[in-house]
């Protein structure tokens, strides 16, 4: 068996119908050996015969799909100079699209010799190492096209593939926790009932469980520890006969598209599973450490991620890997968008400083495929200057923690004045109303996978993370949560009532705010994690959605909110709110009123003790917000009003003309009986411009 000289593009292993071309980038290697494995695990080593511009390549005539392979890369072992080549370690192709095996906590993966620090470890890792498998899968998409919901009408549902169905009684047991389980009609029916438009999946690319977790018999449940950026996580595959992880995932995307949902992938391009200098040598570290990672002057890893290493997206080949990966998911799996974990890493150049002129931003913006999909940034990392909320380029949306924290403070604590609340309800225009950006750029969230669930946010003052094995040191300690009078589960009806009111009020202001709302899967069910606010390692009933205990009333309430949102022009028109018409023919989008029905004045905005106001929205919608602990009387604008939705009491069917008594900690939505939901705006006259929203 010999290798012919191949070609340097595309990178990875490519079957052309007659043989396999292998191409691997390593700028600093002195030799690259392709290692082929048969069904018995026997290894055959072949030197890649050509190197052009740092890309080593070779062609295996008569090679077939299904071939297992890895690489051994030779070069200097000089950690202080940034080089960690060690041909004793079998390395995974960064372009692997199918991987056999998982990473074990074993000393065979260590690149450094424990007995002779600074020297290459002589132990061979091939027996235990994950291996890439050559693929050439075809698939019938049956004309599939994503629904392409406008950003202004998007409602995101953040979910974990496995956790969504592990306890779902209507999903066959053999499919639970899998891509096929998520595609089950029972799950799709639930999403349709809610009315969300877009499913955002936690990482589904292949990841590794950190060695320290394995020692505690735990796993990385969330999956933010990537091993292969173009291969699917096989643990979410049902193993059904005739299927593969790729075919089953494509089936999921196609099923969601058919039902009208977009699919967004959570992707991790900031670090890898090789962790810090003491971590395993699995792929990039042994292929070309200095090219793939940001390093300090003494060869150590820059740790702007908090995970031990940071990928060097400023290097052309690492940037190419990211771009090729993103295009692969869009073209081969019809993905509609991406949420980027620790996204400031994308904008860090060789010096480590963040800039919107960084290569990855430019590359995506000019790409004919990627420039058309939804792009969401988690706008912070742990490096210097790592908090970049509001600073991403036009075309990007961002998770808005300022919205999250302000709304939590308003409903569960105090110290939030009307101006601060209004600013967040107006798509955080102080952060996002800049040239080229629209209100949808603010991803509004109350909860996400990282932190308390909504139920726990209103049930615990403190985190309860002991099951994570870190003596409750992990996870955020400042959660702005409130247990409503008693920590954890309770039979106290007054506490339960207060919790229910608080949850519904938080949800109401989530879906009645300008911006893009994101709902954490399970919040609509009343899902609890027992106070664990960092359940990343809990692949068990702590994290799995408990469908049998679902609060169906809360589910119905969320569905009503989303339906109301979709029919409110001021929330879905995609334009910044105007409080006053620019011409006599124009309509306003929003009017801010005090409980007495008058327009808010300058001094009204800064009063944090005043915890109530009204929003009159274009379309004949009036939103009454009572954040106080007391029932309040609201004087309504002229007209007849009917309660459409109330977060803290049963819906009233009668008409209200002058006044309305709103329950404590509540949101009430009223419709003008004389002005149907699709009719022109209310007749409230004002020239007041002293509001937090922009009138530009």
GISUL-V64622 format. One record per pair of residues at least 12 apart in sequence whose C-alpha atoms are under 7 Angstrom apart, sorted by sequence separation. I is the first residue (numbers start at 1). J is the second residue. If there is no record, write none. Layout:
BEGIN
i=I j=J
i=I j=J
END
This chain:
BEGIN
i=11 j=23
i=12 j=24
i=33 j=45
i=34 j=46
i=73 j=85
i=74 j=86
i=165 j=177
i=427 j=439
i=577 j=589
i=578 j=590
i=579 j=591
i=613 j=625
i=642 j=654
i=11 j=24
i=33 j=46
i=34 j=47
i=73 j=86
i=74 j=87
i=164 j=177
i=171 j=184
i=232 j=245
i=347 j=360
i=529 j=542
i=577 j=590
i=612 j=625
i=613 j=626
i=642 j=655
i=9 j=23
i=33 j=47
i=34 j=48
i=73 j=87
i=163 j=177
i=232 j=246
i=346 j=360
i=428 j=442
i=463 j=477
i=484 j=498
i=529 j=543
i=612 j=626
i=641 j=655
i=642 j=656
i=6 j=21
i=8 j=23
i=32 j=47
i=33 j=48
i=72 j=87
i=108 j=123
i=162 j=177
i=171 j=186
i=406 j=421
i=427 j=442
i=484 j=499
i=611 j=626
i=612 j=627
i=640 j=655
i=641 j=656
i=648 j=663
i=32 j=48
i=108 j=124
i=109 j=125
i=161 j=177
i=162 j=178
i=165 j=181
i=170 j=186
i=207 j=223
i=293 j=309
i=294 j=310
i=611 j=627
i=640 j=656
i=641 j=657
i=72 j=89
i=108 j=125
i=161 j=178
i=165 j=182
i=208 j=225
i=293 j=310
i=294 j=311
i=595 j=612
i=611 j=628
i=640 j=657
i=72 j=90
i=161 j=179
i=164 j=182
i=207 j=225
i=208 j=226
i=293 j=311
i=294 j=312
i=527 j=545
i=595 j=613
i=639 j=657
i=648 j=666
i=71 j=90
i=72 j=91
i=203 j=222
i=207 j=226
i=208 j=227
i=292 j=311
i=293 j=312
i=377 j=396
i=379 j=398
i=527 j=546
i=570 j=589
i=594 j=613
i=595 j=614
i=638 j=657
i=647 j=666
i=70 j=90
i=71 j=91
i=89 j=109
i=202 j=222
i=203 j=223
i=206 j=226
i=207 j=227
i=292 j=312
i=376 j=396
i=377 j=397
i=378 j=398
i=379 j=399
i=461 j=481
i=593 j=613
i=594 j=614
i=647 j=667
i=70 j=91
i=71 j=92
i=161 j=182
i=203 j=224
i=205 j=226
i=206 j=227
i=207 j=228
i=375 j=396
i=376 j=397
i=377 j=398
i=378 j=399
i=403 j=424
i=460 j=481
i=461 j=482
i=593 j=614
i=636 j=657
i=646 j=667
i=647 j=668
i=70 j=92
i=206 j=228
i=375 j=397
i=376 j=398
i=377 j=399
i=460 j=482
i=461 j=483
i=592 j=614
i=593 j=615
i=636 j=658
i=646 j=668
i=70 j=93
i=205 j=228
i=206 j=229
i=277 j=300
i=458 j=481
i=459 j=482
i=460 j=483
i=522 j=545
i=592 j=615
i=635 j=658
i=636 j=659
i=645 j=668
i=646 j=669
i=205 j=229
i=291 j=315
i=457 j=481
i=458 j=482
i=459 j=483
i=526 j=550
i=591 j=615
i=592 j=616
i=635 j=659
i=645 j=669
i=86 j=111
i=205 j=230
i=206 j=231
i=276 j=301
i=457 j=482
i=458 j=483
i=459 j=484
i=525 j=550
i=526 j=551
i=590 j=615
i=591 j=616
i=634 j=659
i=635 j=660
i=644 j=669
i=645 j=670
i=103 j=129
i=205 j=231
i=206 j=232
i=207 j=233
i=292 j=318
i=458 j=484
i=461 j=487
i=525 j=551
i=590 j=616
i=591 j=617
i=633 j=659
i=634 j=660
i=643 j=669
i=644 j=670
i=27 j=54
i=103 j=130
i=205 j=232
i=206 j=233
i=460 j=487
i=525 j=552
i=590 j=617
i=633 j=660
i=634 j=661
i=643 j=670
i=644 j=671
i=26 j=54
i=102 j=130
i=204 j=232
i=205 j=233
i=459 j=487
i=460 j=488
i=589 j=617
i=590 j=618
i=633 j=661
i=642 j=670
i=643 j=671
i=25 j=54
i=26 j=55
i=101 j=130
i=204 j=233
i=459 j=488
i=525 j=554
i=589 j=618
i=632 j=661
i=633 j=662
i=641 j=670
i=642 j=671
i=25 j=55
i=38 j=68
i=100 j=130
i=101 j=131
i=524 j=554
i=525 j=555
i=588 j=618
i=631 j=661
i=632 j=662
i=641 j=671
i=642 j=672
i=24 j=55
i=25 j=56
i=37 j=68
i=99 j=130
i=100 j=131
i=524 j=555
i=631 j=662
i=632 j=663
i=641 j=672
i=642 j=673
i=23 j=55
i=24 j=56
i=36 j=68
i=37 j=69
i=99 j=131
i=100 j=132
i=275 j=307
i=276 j=308
i=631 j=663
i=640 j=672
i=641 j=673
i=23 j=56
i=24 j=57
i=36 j=69
i=99 j=132
i=100 j=133
i=275 j=308
i=276 j=309
i=313 j=346
i=630 j=663
i=631 j=664
i=639 j=672
i=640 j=673
i=23 j=57
i=35 j=69
i=36 j=70
i=86 j=120
i=88 j=122
i=98 j=132
i=99 j=133
i=271 j=305
i=275 j=309
i=343 j=377
i=524 j=558
i=630 j=664
i=640 j=674
i=22 j=57
i=23 j=58
i=35 j=70
i=88 j=123
i=89 j=124
i=90 j=125
i=98 j=133
i=270 j=305
i=314 j=349
i=343 j=378
i=344 j=379
i=629 j=664
i=22 j=58
i=34 j=70
i=35 j=71
i=88 j=124
i=89 j=125
i=90 j=126
i=96 j=132
i=271 j=307
i=314 j=350
i=337 j=373
i=338 j=374
i=339 j=375
i=340 j=376
i=341 j=377
i=342 j=378
i=343 j=379
i=344 j=380
i=356 j=392
i=626 j=662
i=628 j=664
i=629 j=665
i=21 j=58
i=22 j=59
i=34 j=71
i=88 j=125
i=89 j=126
i=98 j=135
i=336 j=373
i=337 j=374
i=338 j=375
i=339 j=376
i=340 j=377
i=341 j=378
i=342 j=379
i=343 j=380
i=344 j=381
i=356 j=393
i=627 j=664
i=628 j=665
i=21 j=59
i=33 j=71
i=34 j=72
i=92 j=130
i=271 j=309
i=336 j=374
i=337 j=375
i=338 j=376
i=339 j=377
i=340 j=378
i=342 j=380
i=596 j=634
i=597 j=635
i=626 j=664
i=627 j=665
i=20 j=59
i=21 j=60
i=32 j=71
i=33 j=72
i=79 j=118
i=90 j=129
i=92 j=131
i=93 j=132
i=157 j=196
i=271 j=310
i=342 j=381
i=595 j=634
i=596 j=635
i=597 j=636
i=626 j=665
i=627 j=666
i=20 j=60
i=32 j=72
i=33 j=73
i=92 j=132
i=156 j=196
i=161 j=201
i=270 j=310
i=271 j=311
i=404 j=444
i=595 j=635
i=597 j=637
i=626 j=666
i=19 j=60
i=20 j=61
i=32 j=73
i=155 j=196
i=156 j=197
i=157 j=198
i=158 j=199
i=159 j=200
i=160 j=201
i=270 j=311
i=319 j=360
i=390 j=431
i=403 j=444
i=404 j=445
i=458 j=499
i=625 j=666
i=626 j=667
i=19 j=61
i=31 j=73
i=32 j=74
i=77 j=119
i=155 j=197
i=156 j=198
i=157 j=199
i=158 j=200
i=159 j=201
i=160 j=202
i=226 j=268
i=269 j=311
i=327 j=369
i=344 j=386
i=390 j=432
i=394 j=436
i=400 j=442
i=404 j=446
i=625 j=667
i=3 j=46
i=18 j=61
i=19 j=62
i=20 j=63
i=31 j=74
i=77 j=120
i=154 j=197
i=155 j=198
i=156 j=199
i=157 j=200
i=158 j=201
i=159 j=202
i=327 j=370
i=394 j=437
i=397 j=440
i=398 j=441
i=399 j=442
i=400 j=443
i=624 j=667
i=625 j=668
i=2 j=46
i=5 j=49
i=18 j=62
i=19 j=63
i=20 j=64
i=29 j=73
i=30 j=74
i=31 j=75
i=154 j=198
i=156 j=200
i=224 j=268
i=344 j=388
i=397 j=441
i=398 j=442
i=399 j=443
i=400 j=444
i=623 j=667
i=624 j=668
i=3 j=48
i=5 j=50
i=19 j=64
i=29 j=74
i=30 j=75
i=227 j=272
i=314 j=359
i=396 j=441
i=397 j=442
i=398 j=443
i=399 j=444
i=400 j=445
i=623 j=668
i=624 j=669
i=29 j=75
i=226 j=272
i=227 j=273
i=397 j=443
i=623 j=669
i=8 j=55
i=225 j=272
i=226 j=273
i=570 j=617
i=622 j=669
i=623 j=670
i=8 j=56
i=225 j=273
i=570 j=618
i=621 j=669
i=622 j=670
i=8 j=57
i=454 j=503
i=569 j=618
i=621 j=670
i=622 j=671
i=7 j=57
i=15 j=65
i=511 j=561
i=569 j=619
i=621 j=671
i=6 j=57
i=7 j=58
i=511 j=562
i=568 j=619
i=620 j=671
i=621 j=672
i=5 j=57
i=6 j=58
i=620 j=672
i=5 j=58
i=6 j=59
i=508 j=561
i=512 j=565
i=4 j=58
i=5 j=59
i=511 j=565
i=3 j=58
i=4 j=59
i=620 j=675
i=3 j=59
i=4 j=60
i=620 j=676
i=621 j=677
i=3 j=60
i=179 j=236
i=514 j=571
i=620 j=677
i=178 j=236
i=179 j=237
i=180 j=238
i=475 j=533
i=513 j=571
i=619 j=677
i=177 j=236
i=178 j=237
i=475 j=534
i=619 j=678
i=620 j=679
i=178 j=238
i=619 j=679
i=70 j=131
i=619 j=680
i=620 j=681
i=69 j=131
i=70 j=132
i=199 j=261
i=203 j=265
i=618 j=680
i=619 j=681
i=620 j=682
i=68 j=131
i=69 j=132
i=175 j=238
i=198 j=261
i=199 j=262
i=200 j=263
i=201 j=264
i=202 j=265
i=203 j=266
i=618 j=681
i=68 j=132
i=69 j=133
i=174 j=238
i=197 j=261
i=198 j=262
i=199 j=263
i=200 j=264
i=201 j=265
i=202 j=266
i=203 j=267
i=618 j=682
i=68 j=133
i=197 j=262
i=198 j=263
i=199 j=264
i=200 j=265
i=201 j=266
i=208 j=273
i=445 j=510
i=67 j=133
i=68 j=134
i=200 j=266
i=444 j=510
i=66 j=133
i=67 j=134
i=464 j=531
i=465 j=532
i=66 j=134
i=180 j=248
i=455 j=523
i=463 j=531
i=464 j=532
i=465 j=533
i=65 j=134
i=66 j=135
i=179 j=248
i=183 j=252
i=412 j=481
i=454 j=523
i=463 j=532
i=465 j=534
i=468 j=537
i=65 j=135
i=179 j=249
i=182 j=252
i=412 j=482
i=453 j=523
i=463 j=533
i=65 j=136
i=264 j=335
i=267 j=338
i=409 j=480
i=444 j=515
i=449 j=520
i=455 j=526
i=460 j=531
i=180 j=252
i=183 j=255
i=263 j=335
i=264 j=336
i=265 j=337
i=266 j=338
i=267 j=339
i=268 j=340
i=270 j=342
i=408 j=480
i=443 j=515
i=444 j=516
i=445 j=517
i=448 j=520
i=455 j=527
i=456 j=528
i=179 j=252
i=183 j=256
i=263 j=336
i=264 j=337
i=265 j=338
i=266 j=339
i=267 j=340
i=268 j=341
i=442 j=515
i=443 j=516
i=444 j=517
i=445 j=518
i=447 j=520
i=455 j=528
i=456 j=529
i=162 j=236
i=262 j=336
i=263 j=337
i=264 j=338
i=265 j=339
i=266 j=340
i=267 j=341
i=441 j=515
i=442 j=516
i=443 j=517
i=444 j=518
i=445 j=519
i=453 j=527
i=264 j=339
i=266 j=341
i=270 j=345
i=439 j=514
i=440 j=515
i=443 j=518
i=453 j=528
i=456 j=531
i=305 j=381
i=306 j=382
i=439 j=515
i=440 j=516
i=304 j=381
i=305 j=382
i=304 j=382
i=305 j=383
i=304 j=383
i=452 j=531
i=452 j=532
i=12 j=93
i=452 j=533
i=451 j=533
i=12 j=95
i=250 j=333
i=450 j=533
i=451 j=534
i=11 j=95
i=12 j=96
i=450 j=534
i=427 j=513
i=426 j=513
i=427 j=514
i=425 j=513
i=426 j=514
i=427 j=515
i=602 j=690
i=425 j=514
i=601 j=690
i=411 j=502
i=587 j=681
i=230 j=325
i=411 j=506
i=229 j=325
i=103 j=208
i=102 j=208
i=105 j=211
i=580 j=687
i=105 j=214
i=144 j=254
i=147 j=257
i=567 j=677
i=146 j=257
i=147 j=260
i=147 j=261
i=148 j=262
i=147 j=262
i=146 j=262
i=577 j=693
i=578 j=694
i=579 j=695
i=578 j=695
i=13 j=134
i=15 j=136
i=96 j=228
i=99 j=231
i=97 j=230
i=98 j=231
i=94 j=228
i=96 j=230
i=97 j=231
i=440 j=574
i=95 j=230
i=96 j=231
i=439 j=574
i=438 j=574
i=439 j=575
i=438 j=575
i=439 j=576
i=438 j=576
i=505 j=647
i=504 j=647
i=501 j=647
i=501 j=648
i=508 j=667
i=505 j=665
i=505 j=666
i=505 j=667
i=502 j=665
i=501 j=665
i=501 j=666
i=110 j=279
i=111 j=280
i=110 j=280
i=111 j=281
i=109 j=280
i=110 j=281
i=109 j=281
i=109 j=282
i=419 j=605
i=418 j=605
i=419 j=606
i=417 j=605
i=418 j=606
i=94 j=283
i=417 j=606
i=418 j=607
i=92 j=282
i=93 j=283
i=146 j=336
i=417 j=607
i=418 j=608
i=91 j=282
i=92 j=283
i=417 j=608
i=91 j=283
i=416 j=608
i=415 j=608
i=91 j=286
i=86 j=286
i=84 j=285
i=85 j=286
i=84 j=286
i=85 j=287
i=84 j=289
i=83 j=289
i=82 j=289
i=83 j=290
i=82 j=290
i=73 j=286
i=73 j=287
i=411 j=627
i=81 j=298
i=82 j=299
i=410 j=627
i=80 j=298
i=81 j=299
i=80 j=299
i=79 j=299
i=411 j=665
i=29 j=288
i=28 j=288
i=26 j=287
i=27 j=288
i=26 j=288
i=429 j=693
i=426 j=693
i=423 j=692
i=422 j=692
i=423 j=693
i=419 j=692
i=152 j=440
i=151 j=440
i=222 j=536
i=221 j=536
i=220 j=536
i=221 j=537
i=220 j=537
i=221 j=538
i=219 j=537
i=221 j=539
i=218 j=537
i=219 j=539
i=158 j=518
i=155 j=516
i=156 j=517
i=157 j=518
i=158 j=519
i=159 j=520
i=154 j=516
i=155 j=517
i=156 j=518
i=157 j=519
i=158 j=520
i=159 j=521
i=155 j=518
i=156 j=519
i=157 j=520
i=158 j=521
i=152 j=516
i=157 j=521
i=194 j=558
i=195 j=559
i=194 j=559
i=193 j=559
i=195 j=562
i=195 j=563
i=167 j=544
i=166 j=544
i=167 j=545
i=167 j=546
i=168 j=547
i=163 j=543
i=164 j=544
i=167 j=547
i=163 j=544
i=164 j=545
i=163 j=545
i=153 j=566
i=153 j=572
i=152 j=572
i=152 j=573
i=152 j=574
END
